[in-house]
Structures are given as structure tokens and as C-alpha cells.
């Protein structure tokens, strides 16, 4: 008799083409993802006029970064 398993179980194997998401790394985002993130950050700025300066600057930097990536499409 053969065993009941069609394939051996492989744990902790990275999927091809996928990189682990790490803070500070550049992610390749789709056009739609970039647009969504820009809109989300813009809404956060508009809905929260009392954000601290560090957060406001970070949002503006992120928006500029996403806009730059979007312009490459």
C-alpha cells in the first residue's frame, strides 16, 4: 500500500516572486494601489486638521513618493 499523502508537507517555504514585507523596503505597487494610498492619505490630512507636525510631514512625503511612482506608469 502507498501512503495517503500526495505531496510532502513543506513548511516556511517562500512563494516564488514574493518578498517578505519589511519596514523601510520599497514595494512595487500597482497603479490602483498607488491611487488608493494617495487618496487615503489626502483624506487623512483633510479629516484631521490637528495632526502633529511629524505625522503631517510623513503623510506629505508618502504622497510625494506615491505620486512619483504613479507618474512612471
C-alpha positions as CSV (number, residue, x, y, z in Angstrom):
1,X,0.0,0.0,0.0
2,X,1.1,3.5,-0.7
3,X,0.9,6.4,1.7
4,X,-2.1,8.7,1.9
5,X,-0.1,11.9,1.1
6,X,0.2,13.1,-2.5
7,X,3.0,15.6,-1.7
8,X,5.3,16.1,1.2
9,X,4.4,19.0,3.5
10,X,6.7,21.9,3.2
11,X,6.7,24.5,6.0
12,X,8.1,28.0,5.9
13,X,8.7,28.0,2.1
14,X,8.6,31.4,0.4
15,X,6.3,31.7,-2.6
16,X,8.0,32.4,-5.8
17,X,8.1,36.1,-6.6
18,X,7.0,37.2,-3.2
19,X,9.3,39.1,-0.9
20,X,8.7,39.5,2.8
21,X,7.3,42.9,3.7
22,X,9.8,44.7,5.8
23,X,9.7,48.2,7.1
24,X,11.9,50.6,5.1
25,X,11.9,48.5,1.9
26,X,10.5,49.7,-1.4
27,X,7.4,47.8,-2.5
28,X,6.3,47.5,-6.1
29,X,2.7,48.7,-6.1
30,X,0.1,48.6,-8.8
31,X,-1.3,51.8,-10.3
32,X,-4.6,51.2,-8.5
33,X,-2.8,50.6,-5.2
34,X,-0.9,53.9,-5.6
35,X,-4.0,55.9,-6.4
36,X,-5.8,54.3,-3.4
37,X,-3.0,55.2,-1.0
38,X,-2.7,58.7,-2.2
39,X,-6.5,59.2,-1.8
40,X,-6.4,57.7,1.7
41,X,-3.5,59.9,2.8
42,X,-5.2,63.0,1.3
43,X,-8.4,62.1,3.2
44,X,-6.5,61.7,6.4
45,X,-5.0,65.2,6.0
46,X,-8.4,66.8,5.3
47,X,-10.3,65.0,8.1
48,X,-7.6,65.6,10.7
49,X,-6.6,69.3,10.7
50,X,-4.9,68.9,14.1
51,X,-2.4,66.3,13.2
52,X,1.0,66.7,14.8
53,X,3.7,68.1,12.5
54,X,5.7,64.9,12.3
55,X,2.7,62.9,11.0
56,X,1.7,65.7,8.6
57,X,5.2,65.8,7.1
58,X,5.3,62.0,6.8
59,X,2.0,61.9,5.0
60,X,3.2,64.6,2.6
61,X,6.4,62.7,2.0
62,X,4.5,59.4,1.3
63,X,2.1,61.2,-1.0
64,X,5.0,62.7,-3.0
65,X,6.7,59.2,-3.1
66,X,3.5,57.5,-4.3
67,X,2.8,60.3,-6.9
68,X,6.4,59.9,-8.2
69,X,5.8,56.1,-8.6
70,X,2.5,56.8,-10.2
71,X,4.0,59.1,-12.8
72,X,6.1,56.2,-14.0
73,X,3.0,54.3,-15.2
